[in-house]
Amino acid sequence: MKLYLLPLVAVAALTAAHTANADEALFKSKPCIACHAIDTKLVGPALKEVAAKYADQEGAAELLAGHIKNGSSGVWGPIPMPPNAVTDEEATQLAEWILTLK
């Protein structure tokens, strides 16, 4: 019976890895990368810092998607984050991915 579970676990792992790679590729294809890095603060906070700040907050994905799409001011200091040319779906995808970073 355990032999039947092994392929299912492998497929699930590959699917998760593919999704994470697609999300990171989306991040790298957008202007976000000019001011943000995953592990290091640049102009804006590291994405892992963002994930930690909003980890247990209800509605965090929607809030972050709004910040990504519309910009924000005063959240992480005096430098405002400009709006980004992303669709609502891309903003949501990026926000959900950011919240998975540890």
C-alpha positions in Angstrom: 0.0 0.0 0.0 2.9 2.4 0.7 4.1 1.9 -2.8 0.9 3.6 -4.1 1.6 6.7 -1.9 5.1 7.3 -3.2 4.1 8.5 -6.7 1.4 10.8 -5.2 3.9 12.4 -2.8 6.4 12.8 -5.7 3.8 14.5 -7.9 2.7 16.8 -5.0 6.4 17.8 -4.4 7.0 18.5 -8.0 3.9 20.6 -8.4 4.8 22.7 -5.3 8.3 23.2 -6.6 7.0 24.2 -10.1 4.6 26.7 -8.5 7.3 28.3 -6.4 9.6 28.6 -9.4 6.8 30.1 -11.4 6.1 32.6 -8.6 9.7 33.6 -8.3 10.0 33.9 -12.1 7.0 36.3 -12.0 8.7 38.3 -9.3 11.9 38.5 -11.3 10.0 39.6 -14.4 8.4 42.6 -12.7 10.0 45.9 -11.5 9.7 44.7 -7.9 13.2 43.2 -8.1 14.7 46.7 -8.5 13.9 47.5 -4.8 13.3 44.1 -3.2 15.3 40.9 -2.7 14.1 37.7 -1.0 16.7 37.7 1.8 18.2 41.2 1.8 16.9 44.7 2.4 17.6 46.9 -0.6 15.5 50.1 -1.1 12.5 48.2 0.3 12.4 45.4 2.9 13.4 41.8 2.2 10.5 39.8 1.1 11.1 37.4 4.0 10.7 40.4 6.4 7.4 41.2 4.7 6.3 37.6 5.1 7.2 37.6 8.8 5.4 40.9 9.5 2.2 39.7 8.0 2.4 36.0 8.8 -0.5 35.8 11.2 -2.6 38.7 9.9 -6.0 37.9 8.5 -6.4 39.4 5.0 -2.7 39.8 4.5 -2.6 38.5 0.9 -5.3 41.0 -0.1 -3.5 43.8 1.7 -0.2 43.0 0.1 -1.7 42.6 -3.3 -3.2 46.1 -3.0 0.2 47.5 -2.0 1.9 45.7 -4.9 -0.7 47.0 -7.4 -1.4 50.5 -6.0 1.8 51.3 -4.1 2.0 52.3 -0.5 3.5 55.0 1.7 4.9 55.0 5.3 4.5 51.2 5.8 8.3 50.5 5.9 9.7 53.9 6.3 9.7 57.2 4.5 10.4 55.9 1.0 7.1 55.2 -0.8 6.5 52.1 -2.9 5.2 53.1 -6.3 2.4 51.3 -8.0 3.4 48.4 -10.2 2.1 47.5 -13.7 0.6 44.1 -12.7 -2.8 42.6 -13.1 -5.0 41.9 -10.1 -4.2 38.2 -10.6 -0.4 38.8 -10.7 -0.6 41.0 -7.6 -2.5 38.3 -5.7 -0.1 35.6 -6.9 2.9 37.6 -5.8 1.4 38.4 -2.4 0.5 34.8 -1.7 4.0 33.7 -2.8 5.6 36.3 -0.5 3.6 35.1 2.4 5.1 31.5 1.9 8.7 32.7 2.3 10.3 31.8 5.6 
